[in-house]
Amino acid sequence: MDNQKHILIVDDVTTNLKMAADVLQSQYRLSMAKSGMQALEFLKKAKPDLILLDIHMPEMDGYDTLEAIKSNPETASIPVVFLTVDNQRESEIKGLKMGAMDFVRKPFEPEIMRSRIEKILKIEELRRDLSISARKDPLTNLWNRKYLEDDLNRYLEKNPHEGVFLILDIDSFKEINDTFGHIAGDGLLTTFAHILSSKVGPRDVCARIGGDEFVVFLKGEYSAEEIKEYCQELLEITSTELREMLDEKAAVSVSIGVSFSPYDGSDFDTLFAKADKALYFVKQNGKNSFHLFKERGNVNKDNPDVINSKADMDRIERMITERNTEDGAFRVEYEGFKHIYQFVSRSVGRTDQSVYILLLTVNHGEYIKIPNDVLQNAMRELERSIVVSIRQGDVTTRYSSFQYVVMLLCSDYAAAKGVTERIINTWTEINEYDGLFVDYILKSADGKESN
């Protein structure tokens, strides 16, 4: 039966394999291996739901086999139950510390063996369900940002891989909530999620990453023209279906920003940052459209392809100054950044200090592409420079693959500028790469003062 759980039994004694099979074959699909090496070879081709593993085997014993299983990310989560004639407590402690789920003693007691296996498989199924739930957005049932980031980075690590990263944002969603109510707003989000899910393939990823922002990652090679057609189709479908859901007169539209892997980046942070710039470009030019971060071979300084720190600062300001009218607190699109900002603003409310937002960008004087290894080293150096330069009450977070944002609690602009110069000077001293520099924008976040 297709829904039968699959168990791999590993034992060097044929009689033991036969005895275990007699007990389990009526309930489970079974595979056999007569050594640790055979088991590891089998696991390269198939992933069973559970492994019954003999401890005492020649050449490669059960402990060595378990260590190899747990060290491989592809097999580490498979539950393992040891088979043993050993009843010494030290052996059990060693196995459990290494990650074994349980022990079954030989000769087998059929009812005890079946009961323990059934219990472990139920626990594993529950763990898997909980793990999936933790990676899903509860409202739309799409994947969340954490799953998207992990899946995308795993995919892109297996070079060469191509894909298309699309950020989709419902235009003026706050106004829709205010006009039609939050229940209608939630319905709009779930309908939009259903539309996106219907427009992706089984290997693609569709996620809700916050508020009214969604991401679709299409795995594989697509031309710019194919993606333009895809975006146009999404715009037309969403406009029609979402308007019908609310009101024929309602102006419901979507903006889309697009980046390509590996042309625009080969990791989540870079692709996200560049698609986000393309989305910002759409938002600033009428909304209800799409924009490709860079048409291949087209480098235009009016295009968001060129690093634009001012646009980034505008984006950050727009995120953190958007008010949540329900509780008076600031609402920020990126969840982690939101909590940091709210924590800082609560502290500042009881003092004479101001909050300054500092955007630091690793750049190249000639606007050439910075090699990934050079960029990563430069960013590590920038992070160290920030950590040793800011005070205990300040907060920093990575904004993109080449930018950091720092929240500075300072009495005035001069003090904030002093911290900024300290960061820049520290980075300059330790930077090893010619042509690189760090530029910055420093602005007040609370309206008290701005440069």
C-alpha positions in Angstrom: 0.0 0.0 0.0 1.2 3.5 -0.9 0.4 4.9 2.6 2.4 2.2 4.4 5.3 3.4 6.4 8.7 2.3 5.2 11.2 0.7 7.6 14.9 -0.1 6.8 16.2 -3.0 8.9 20.0 -3.3 9.3 21.5 -6.4 10.8 24.4 -8.6 9.7 22.6 -11.8 10.8 20.1 -13.2 8.2 18.1 -14.9 10.9 17.6 -11.6 12.7 16.4 -9.9 9.5 13.9 -12.7 8.9 12.6 -12.6 12.5 12.1 -8.8 12.3 10.4 -9.1 8.9 8.0 -11.8 10.3 6.9 -9.4 13.0 6.5 -6.2 10.9 5.8 -7.2 7.3 2.0 -7.2 7.7 2.0 -3.5 8.8 5.0 -1.9 7.1 6.9 -1.8 3.8 10.3 -3.3 4.6 13.8 -3.0 3.2 16.9 -4.9 4.4 20.6 -4.2 4.6 23.3 -6.5 6.0 25.9 -3.9 7.0 26.3 -0.3 7.9 27.9 0.5 4.5 24.9 -1.2 2.7 22.5 0.9 4.7 24.3 4.2 3.8 24.3 3.2 0.2 20.6 2.5 0.4 19.9 5.9 2.0 21.4 7.6 -1.0 18.5 6.3 -3.1 15.6 6.2 -0.6 14.5 7.8 2.7 12.6 5.4 5.0 10.3 6.5 7.7 12.4 4.6 10.4 15.6 2.6 10.7 16.0 -0.5 12.9 19.8 -0.7 13.4 21.8 -3.5 14.9 24.6 -2.2 17.2 27.1 -5.1 16.9 28.2 -5.5 13.3 31.6 -6.2 11.8 33.7 -3.4 10.1 31.1 -0.6 10.8 29.0 -1.0 13.9 25.7 0.6 14.7 27.3 3.6 16.5 29.4 4.4 13.5 26.5 4.0 11.2 24.3 6.2 13.3 27.0 8.9 13.4 27.1 8.9 9.6 23.3 9.1 9.3 23.1 12.0 11.7 26.0 13.9 10.0 24.2 13.9 6.7 21.5 16.6 6.5 19.5 14.5 4.0 19.1 11.6 6.6 19.6 13.3 10.0 15.9 13.5 10.7 15.1 9.9 10.1 14.3 8.2 13.5 16.7 5.3 14.4 15.9 2.5 16.9 18.8 0.3 18.0 18.5 -3.5 17.9 20.7 -5.1 20.6 21.3 -8.0 22.9 23.3 -5.7 25.2 21.4 -4.7 28.3 24.1 -2.4 29.8 22.9 1.0 30.8 26.1 2.7 29.4 25.2 1.4 25.9 21.8 2.9 26.0 23.1 6.3 27.3 25.6 6.4 24.5 23.1 5.6 21.8 20.5 8.1 23.1 23.1 10.8 23.3 24.0 10.1 19.7 20.4 10.6 18.7 18.8 7.1 18.8 15.1 7.2 19.6 14.9 3.9 21.5 16.3 0.4 21.9 14.6 -3.0 21.1 16.2 -6.1 22.7 16.9 -9.3 20.9 15.3 -11.8 20.8 12.3 -9.7 19.8 9.0 -9.6 21.7 6.6 -9.0 18.8 4.0 -6.9 20.7 6.7 -4.7 22.4 8.5 -4.2 19.1 5.4 -3.3 17.2 4.2 -1.0 20.1 7.5 0.9 20.3 7.8 1.3 16.5 4.1 2.5 16.2 4.7 5.1 19.0 7.9 6.5 17.5 6.3 6.8 14.0 3.3 8.7 15.6 5.7 11.0 17.4 7.7 11.6 14.2 4.5 12.3 12.2 3.4 14.8 14.8 6.9 16.4 14.8 6.7 16.7 11.0 3.3 18.2 11.1 4.3 20.7 13.7 7.5 21.5 11.7 5.4 22.2 8.6 2.9 24.3 10.6 5.7 26.4 12.0 6.8 27.1 8.4 3.3 28.1 7.2 1.5 31.4 7.3 -1.6 30.7 9.4 -3.9 33.0 7.5 -3.1 32.0 3.9 -1.5 28.6 4.5 1.4 29.6 2.2 5.0 29.1 3.2 6.4 31.8 5.5 9.6 33.8 5.0 11.8 31.4 7.0 10.9 28.5 4.8 11.2 30.5 1.7 14.7 31.7 2.6 15.9 28.2 3.6 14.5 26.5 0.5 15.8 29.1 -1.9 19.3 29.1 -0.4 19.4 25.3 -0.6 18.3 25.4 -4.2 20.8 28.1 -5.2 23.7 26.4 -3.5 23.5 23.6 -6.0 25.1 25.5 -8.9 24.4 26.2 -11.6 20.8 27.0 -10.8 18.5 29.6 -12.3 15.3 31.1 -11.0 13.1 34.1 -10.8 12.3 36.0 -7.6 9.1 38.0 -7.6 7.9 40.3 -4.8 4.2 41.1 -5.1 2.5 43.8 -3.0 -1.2 44.7 -2.9 -1.4 48.4 -3.5 -2.9 50.7 -0.9 -3.9 47.7 1.3 -4.3 49.8 4.4 -7.0 51.9 2.6 -8.7 48.7 1.6 -8.8 47.6 5.3 -10.0 51.0 6.4 -12.8 51.1 3.7 -14.0 47.5 3.8 -12.9 46.3 7.2 -10.2 43.8 8.3 -12.4 40.7 7.7 -12.7 41.7 4.0 -8.9 42.5 4.0 -8.1 39.0 5.3 -10.4 37.6 2.7 -8.5 39.5 0.0 -5.2 38.2 1.2 -6.4 34.6 1.2 -7.9 35.0 -2.3 -4.7 36.5 -3.6 -2.8 33.6 -2.0 -5.0 31.2 -3.8 -4.4 32.9 -7.1 -0.7 32.8 -6.6 -0.7 29.1 -5.6 -2.6 28.3 -8.8 0.0 30.0 -10.9 3.1 28.1 -9.7 4.4 24.7 -10.4 5.0 21.9 -7.9 8.7 22.7 -7.5 8.2 26.5 -7.2 7.7 28.3 -3.9 4.9 30.7 -3.0 5.1 32.5 0.4 3.6 35.3 2.4 6.5 37.3 4.0 4.4 39.9 5.9 1.4 42.1 5.8 0.4 42.4 2.2 3.7 41.2 0.7 4.1 37.9 -1.1 6.9 36.2 -2.9 6.9 33.7 -5.8 10.2 32.0 -6.6 10.1 30.2 -10.0 12.8 27.5 -10.2 14.4 27.2 -13.6 15.5 29.3 -16.6 13.0 31.9 -17.9 13.5 34.7 -20.4 12.6 38.3 -19.6 9.8 38.1 -22.1 8.3 35.0 -20.5 8.4 36.7 -17.1 6.8 39.8 -18.5 3.9 37.7 -19.8 3.7 35.9 -16.5 3.5 39.2 -14.5 1.0 40.7 -16.9 -1.2 37.7 -16.5 -1.0 37.9 -12.7 -1.9 41.6 -12.8 -5.0 40.9 -15.0 -6.2 38.0 -13.0 -5.7 39.6 -9.6 -7.3 42.9 -10.7 -10.4 41.1 -11.9 -10.9 38.6 -9.1 -10.0 40.9 -6.2 -12.3 43.7 -7.5 -15.1 41.2 -7.9 -14.6 40.1 -4.3 -14.9 43.6 -2.8 -16.8 45.9 -5.1 -16.8 46.4 -8.9 -15.9 50.0 -8.3 -13.0 49.2 -5.9 -9.6 50.0 -7.4 -7.6 46.9 -6.4 -4.2 46.4 -8.0 -0.9 44.7 -7.4 2.7 45.9 -7.9 5.5 43.4 -8.7 9.3 43.6 -8.5 11.5 41.0 -10.2 15.1 39.8 -9.9 16.8 36.9 -11.7 19.2 34.3 -10.4 22.1 34.1 -11.0 22.2 37.4 -13.0 21.1 39.6 -10.1 22.2 37.4 -7.2 22.7 33.9 -6.1 21.3 34.0 -2.5 18.1 35.0 -0.8 19.3 38.4 0.6 20.6 39.7 -2.7 17.7 38.6 -4.8 15.2 40.0 -2.2 17.0 43.3 -2.0 17.1 43.8 -5.8 13.5 42.6 -6.3 12.5 45.0 -3.5 14.2 47.9 -5.4 12.3 47.0 -8.5 9.1 46.9 -6.5 9.9 50.3 -5.0 10.4 51.6 -8.6 6.9 50.5 -9.5 5.4 52.0 -6.3 7.0 55.4 -7.2 5.8 55.3 -10.8 2.1 54.7 -10.6 1.8 51.2 -9.0 -0.4 48.5 -10.7 2.6 47.3 -12.8 5.8 45.2 -12.8 9.5 46.0 -13.2 12.5 43.8 -13.8 15.5 44.9 -11.7 17.7 44.6 -14.7 17.0 43.7 -18.2 20.0 41.5 -19.1 22.7 43.5 -20.7 20.9 46.8 -19.9 22.7 49.0 -17.4 21.0 52.3 -17.0 21.6 54.7 -14.2 17.9 55.7 -14.1 17.2 52.0 -13.5 17.2 50.6 -9.9 20.1 48.4 -11.0 22.5 51.0 -9.8 22.9 51.0 -6.0 20.7 53.9 -4.8 21.2 54.6 -1.1 18.6 57.4 -1.1 15.9 55.0 -2.4 16.9 52.5 0.3 16.6 55.2 3.0 13.2 56.3 1.6 12.1 52.6 1.8 13.3 52.2 5.4 11.6 55.5 6.4 8.4 54.4 4.8 8.5 51.1 6.6 9.2 52.4 10.1 7.1 55.5 10.2 3.9 53.8 9.0 1.5 54.1 11.9 -0.6 51.3 13.3 -3.8 53.2 14.2 -5.1 50.4 16.4 -2.6 50.6 19.2 -0.6 53.7 18.4 2.6 51.8 17.9 4.8 52.0 14.8 4.2 49.2 12.3 7.1 47.9 10.2 6.9 45.5 7.2 9.8 43.3 8.3 8.8 41.5 11.5 12.1 41.4 13.2 12.9 45.0 12.4 9.5 46.0 13.7 10.1 44.5 17.1 13.5 46.1 17.4 12.1 49.5 16.4 9.1 49.3 18.9 11.5 48.3 21.7 13.7 51.3 21.0 10.9 53.7 20.6 9.4 52.7 23.9 12.7 53.4 25.6 13.2 56.7 23.9 9.7 57.9 24.9 10.9 58.2 28.5 14.1 60.1 27.8 15.4 63.2 26.0 17.1 61.1 23.4 16.3 60.9 19.7 16.3 57.9 17.4 18.6 58.2 14.3 18.5 55.7 11.5 21.8 55.0 9.8 22.0 53.1 6.5 25.5 51.8 5.6 26.2 50.6 2.1 29.2 48.7 0.9 29.9 50.1 -2.6 32.5 50.3 -5.3 33.8 53.5 -6.7 33.2 52.4 -10.3 29.9 50.7 -9.7 31.3 47.3 -10.8 29.9 44.0 -9.5 31.6 43.1 -6.3 32.7 39.4 -6.2 30.6 37.5 -3.7 33.5 36.4 -1.5 34.9 39.9 -1.4 31.5 41.3 -0.5 30.9 38.8 2.3 34.3 39.6 3.8 33.6 43.3 3.6 30.2 42.8 5.2 31.8 40.8 8.1 34.3 43.6 8.6 31.5 46.2 8.5 29.5 44.2 11.1 32.6 44.0 13.4 33.1 47.8 12.9 29.5 48.4 13.9 29.7 46.2 17.0 32.8 47.8 18.4 31.6 51.4 17.6 28.0 51.5 18.8 26.8 51.7 22.4 24.9 49.1 24.4 21.5 50.7 23.7 22.0 50.9 20.0 20.6 48.2 17.6 21.8 47.0 14.2 20.3 44.7 11.6 21.3 43.5 8.2 19.1 45.1 5.5 20.5 43.4 2.4 23.6 41.5 1.2 25.5 44.8 1.0 23.8 47.0 3.6 23.3 47.3 7.4 20.8 49.5 9.2 21.7 50.9 12.7 19.3 52.5 15.1 21.2 55.1 17.2 19.9 56.5 20.5 21.6 59.9 20.7 20.9 63.2 22.3 21.5 65.1 19.1 22.6 64.8 15.5 26.2 65.7 16.3 26.4 62.6 18.6 24.9 60.4 16.0 27.3 61.7 13.3 30.2 61.0 15.7 29.1 57.3 16.0 28.7 57.1 12.2 32.2 58.5 11.6 33.6 56.0 14.2 32.1 53.1 12.3 33.4 54.3 8.9 36.9 55.0 10.2 37.1 51.6 11.9 35.9 49.8 8.7 38.4 51.8 6.6 41.3 50.7 8.8 40.5 47.0 8.5 39.2 46.9 4.9 41.6 45.0 2.6 40.0 45.6 -0.8 40.9 48.4 -3.1 38.1 50.3 -4.6 35.5 49.5 -1.9 34.1 52.1 0.4 31.1 52.5 2.7 28.7 55.3 2.1 25.9 56.3 4.5 22.7 58.2 5.0 21.9 59.4 8.6 18.4 60.7 9.4 16.2 61.3 12.4 13.5 58.6 12.8 11.4 60.5 15.3 11.0 63.9 13.5 13.1 65.8 16.1 16.0 66.4 13.8 17.3 65.5 10.4 20.4 66.1 8.3 
